[in-house]
Amino acid sequence: MARLSPLMALPPVIFAGLAAMFVWGMNREDPNALPSAFAGKQAPAVAVMPLGDNPVFADADLRDGKVKLVNFWASWCAPCRAEHPNLEKLRAEGVTILGVNYKDKPEAALGFLAELGNPYAAIGADESGRMGIDWGLYGVPETFVIDGAGNVVLRFPGPITERVLESDIRPAMKRAAAE
């Protein structure tokens, strides 16, 4: 009778380890929670270039006494396309959304807005990604709820779905308005 090699046991052991890590990851309290060094603190500096003939925003716009969202997005980002209808919905409700087009080609970004609509009260381009680095960006889309004094109330990584809008964004906006 042929003897089995100890290496034959390796694939099932590796699979069991990966399965255990997967189960642990799925049972974390909030898988979307990524730490933000700026929560409760002043938003980092705004450093954007104009995008087409759209109005541009600056640091002072973050401290105008009104709650607003700062949304990092790109035309090449599929989740940005998915969240876009919810941004349009918020804009229609009167929510001020400031857009940061992240590491994108201006013509592609403008084409994206021409196709889907422009939910942004003001917008700027972060072609080098420097502002994204300063804001601690993990990727796009990423949205920050900013209170009227320019403080970060919430950082949400990922697309704003209907569920996220109701469970995270709207409550954070209410907290920001109360501060």
N, C-alpha and C positions, 0 to 999 in steps of 0.2 A: 504494500500500500504506500502511495506517495505521501510524503510529509509536507504540510502546509508551511509556507514561509511566514515569519512574524510580520513581514511587511504587508501581508494580505489584510491584517486587522487595521492598518493605518487609515484607509478610506472611511470605514464606518466610524472610527473615533473622530476623525476630522469633521465628518458630517454631523455627528452628535454635538460637537463643540459649536459649530456654526449654528445649528438649530437652537441650541440653548441661548446663544447670543441674540438671535433673532427674536425669540420669545421674550427675553429680558427687555430688548429694545422696544418691542410693541407694548409692553406693560408699563413703560415709564409714565409718570404723571402727565407731563405735557411735552410731547415730542417736538413741538414747534418752538418751545421756549429756548431761545438762545440768549445768553447774557448780553446786556447792553451796559457799557460803562457810563452811558450818558443818561440813563433813566433817572429822572428827578433833577437833572443838571441842565445847564444851558446847552442848547444845540451847538454843535461845532460850526465853524465858519462856513459861509456859503461862498463857493468859488466856481462860478459857472460862466460859460461864454454864451452869447446869443445863439438861438436856434431859429434860423429863418427870420421872419419879421415878428415873431411872437414876443410878448412882453417878457422881460427877464426879471428875476427877483434877487434880492440881496439880504444881508443879515437883518436889516431894519424891518423887512417884511415878516420875519419870524417873531418880532416883538411888537406887533401892532395892536395888541389887546384882544385878538380874536383867535379862536381855536382853528387849527389848519392841519392838513396832512402834507407831508413831504414824501413823494413817491418816486423811487428810483426805478427806471424801466429802460428797455431797449427794444428796437424793432426786431432783432434776431431772437428774442426771448418768447418762446411759446406760452409759458405761464402768464406773461405780460398781456398777451392777446386774450387769454382766458379771463383775466381779471378786469379787462377794459370795460365791459358792460356795467360792472358794479361801480367803477370810477365815474362813468357817465351818470349813473343813478345818483350818486352822491353829489355830483356837480349840479344836477337838476334840482336837488333838495337845497341848494345854496351853500354846500360845504366848499370851502376854499381848498383847492388841491394845487400844490406847487410841484411841478415835475422836474426831475433831473434825468436827462437822457444820458445813459451810462455807456461809455466806450462804444459809440455807434457812429456810423457815417451819417452826416447831416441829411443827405438826400434820402436815405433809407428811413430815418426817423420822421422826416416830414411826410414821406409817402405813407407810413404807418398811420400818422395822425389824419392825413387826408382820407384814407380808407375807412378808419374806424371812428373818427371824430376826435376832438381835442377837449378832454375834460379838465385841462389845467388853466388856472387863472393866470399863471405865469410859468415860464419854463426856461431851462437853461441846459446847456450841453456840458457834460463832464467827459470830454474826449480822452483825456489822459488817465482818468480814474482816480485822480488825486483827492477829489472831494469824497468819493466813495471810501477811500482808505481812511480819511479823516473821520468819517461818520461810522467806521467800523463795519462797512458793508460786507456781507458774506456772499451776496449774489443778487440777481434781479429776478423778480420784482422784490422790493423791500419797501415798507411804508412806515413812517414815523408819525405819531400823533404829537403835535406841538401845542402847548398851551399859549395863552396870549402874551406871556412874558418871555416866550422863546425857550421854554423848558421841554425836554423830551418826556412825555408821559408814557408812551408805549413805542416799542420797536417791534414790528411784525415782519418776519421773513416769510416770503412766499406770496402766492397770489391771494388776493382778497376775494374769497368765495362768498356766497350768500350766508353760509354758516359762520364764517370768520367775521363778516360784517356785523352780524347780530351778537356773536359771543365775545368778540374782542374789540373791534374798532369802535362801534357805537358806545359801549360802556367806557372805553378810554376817552372818547370825546366828551362824554358827560362828566367824567372826573376832571378833565382839563378845563371844562367850562366852570366847574365849581371852585377851582383853585385861584 
